[in-house]
């Protein structure tokens, strides 16, 4: 669910991609899994149609989270798998430059208790982000701060689109200044030696009875 352009789809499984945005569907490669245009709250599938339902970094965008999670559980025979953020643990130095990002995400991110309330018992696994992460989500560049100055990088991160232009420009100017003067390096340079960090990304697995 929320398959977008197909970046997260396994190649060794039969996959049906669900995506509400026609723009994103049009960006899918010609050899990508078949895509169905639908929203999480109203999946056009029969009960227990699939072994598993997967949603990666998308549930915080859903207008009706409870209904969407119920639909995932309805169409799955075995399990529901979510990659999300734990708002109690989510954050890193980027929020010092763009504090509104933290406020926005904490307003929309469901807590683990909310997910348990919707799905029942769940298993939760930490998902450390490697230093050479090739995906472009918000925390991917935790040891490559220069990347956030790249408009192309920011265009792939939905959180930045929610910032007011003045807030965005102020944060970019401060980050660029700290990189130029060495202040970022003084405060956070030790991160460059780390292989991975825990930024609060969590894999949540619910077994479907």
HELIX and SHEET records of a PDB file:
HELIX    1   1 UNK A   22  UNK A   26  1                                   5    
HELIX    2   2 UNK A   40  UNK A   42  5                                   3    
HELIX    3   3 UNK A   59  UNK A   61  5                                   3    
HELIX    4   4 UNK A   65  UNK A   75  1                                  11    
HELIX    5   5 UNK A   94  UNK A   97  1                                   4    
HELIX    6   6 UNK A   99  UNK A  108  1                                  10    
HELIX    7   7 UNK A  112  UNK A  119  1                                   8    
HELIX    8   8 UNK A  145  UNK A  149  5                                   5    
HELIX    9   9 UNK A  151  UNK A  155  1                                   5    
HELIX   10  10 UNK A  158  UNK A  161  1                                   4    
HELIX   11  11 UNK A  165  UNK A  181  1                                  17    
HELIX   12  12 UNK A  183  UNK A  188  1                                   6    
HELIX   13  13 UNK A  189  UNK A  193  5                                   5    
SHEET    1   A 2 UNK A  17  UNK A  18  0                                        
SHEET    2   A 2 UNK A  35  UNK A  36  1                                        
SHEET    1   B 4 UNK A  50  UNK A  56  0                                        
SHEET    2   B 4 UNK A  76  UNK A  85  1                                        
SHEET    3   B 4 UNK A 201  UNK A 207 -1                                        
SHEET    4   B 4 UNK A 123  UNK A 126 -1                                        
SHEET    1   C 2 UNK A 129  UNK A 130  0                                        
SHEET    2   C 2 UNK A 196  UNK A 197 -1                                        
END                                                                             
